[in-house]
Every structure is written in structure tokens, then in C-alpha cells.
Amino acid sequence: MAGKNYPDEFKGDAVALYRDTEGGTIAQTADELGVSGVTLSSWCEAAGVAIRHCSPTSAGEPAPGLETPDKKLTPVAR
């Protein structure tokens, strides 16, 4: 599968949209634009824009689904 070539203006606009959307994720922004999250992440990194990571909903509590020392997730057998 050949990669797509996007104009620099589109890339810049995509990075700006991600950067300026408070609480937006790479996946959400990429879906809106019709590009992959990996592609948008690489454009953001190239532009020096930090990738936001999900943060816990309240202080001291891990985000849902994260392992903690007292609660280990059970691996799924395949």
C-alpha cells in the first residue's frame, strides 16, 4: 500500500487543529481529517507539538483500565 502525499498546508492545518483543540486526542483529530493517528502524530512531532496523553480523571487515581500495584489486569488467552 503506497503512502499518500499531503500538501504542507494540510499538514500544518492538521497540527494546528490538534494543538488548538482542548482535550482533543490524536485519534479524534485524525478521524475528523481522514488520516491515520500515526501520520498525525508524526506531523505533530516534526512540528515540535507535544502529544497529549490521557490523564487520570481525579488526582491520585489511575485512568480506567490501567494496572495498579494492587490490581493487575488478567491477560487474555489466545
C-alpha positions in Angstrom: 0.0 0.0 0.0 1.5 3.3 -1.1 1.6 6.2 1.3 -0.3 9.4 0.5 1.3 12.7 -0.1 -0.4 15.5 1.7 0.3 19.2 1.0 2.4 21.0 3.6 -0.5 23.4 4.2 -2.8 20.5 5.1 -0.2 19.1 7.5 0.2 22.4 9.1 -3.6 22.9 9.5 -3.9 19.4 10.9 -1.2 20.0 13.5 -2.8 23.4 14.4 -6.3 21.8 14.8 -4.9 19.2 17.1 -2.8 21.7 19.1 -5.8 24.1 19.5 -8.5 21.6 20.3 -8.6 21.5 24.1 -8.9 17.9 25.3 -8.8 16.5 21.8 -6.8 13.4 21.1 -4.7 12.4 18.1 -7.2 9.7 17.2 -10.2 12.1 17.3 -8.4 14.7 15.2 -7.1 12.2 12.8 -10.5 10.6 12.3 -12.0 14.0 11.6 -9.4 14.7 8.9 -9.4 11.2 7.4 -5.7 10.4 8.2 -4.2 7.8 10.5 -3.2 8.6 14.0 0.3 7.6 13.3 0.5 10.0 10.5 -0.8 12.9 12.5 1.5 12.0 15.4 4.5 12.2 13.1 3.4 15.6 11.8 3.0 16.9 15.3 6.4 15.6 16.4 8.0 17.1 13.3 6.4 20.4 14.2 7.5 20.3 17.8 4.0 19.9 19.1 3.8 17.8 22.2 1.4 14.8 22.1 -1.1 14.9 25.0 -1.7 11.7 26.9 -4.8 10.8 28.8 -4.6 11.9 32.4 -6.4 10.4 35.3 -9.9 11.8 36.0 -9.2 12.6 39.6 -5.9 13.2 41.5 -4.3 10.0 42.7 -6.5 7.7 40.7 -5.3 5.9 37.5 -7.2 6.3 34.3 -9.8 3.5 33.8 -8.2 0.3 32.6 -4.7 1.0 33.9 -2.9 -1.5 36.1 -2.1 -0.5 39.6 0.1 -2.5 42.1 -3.0 -3.7 43.9 -5.0 -4.5 40.8 -3.4 -6.4 37.9 -5.3 -7.0 34.7 -5.7 -10.6 33.7 -4.1 -11.3 30.3 -6.5 -12.6 27.6 -5.6 -16.2 26.4 -5.4 -16.6 22.7 
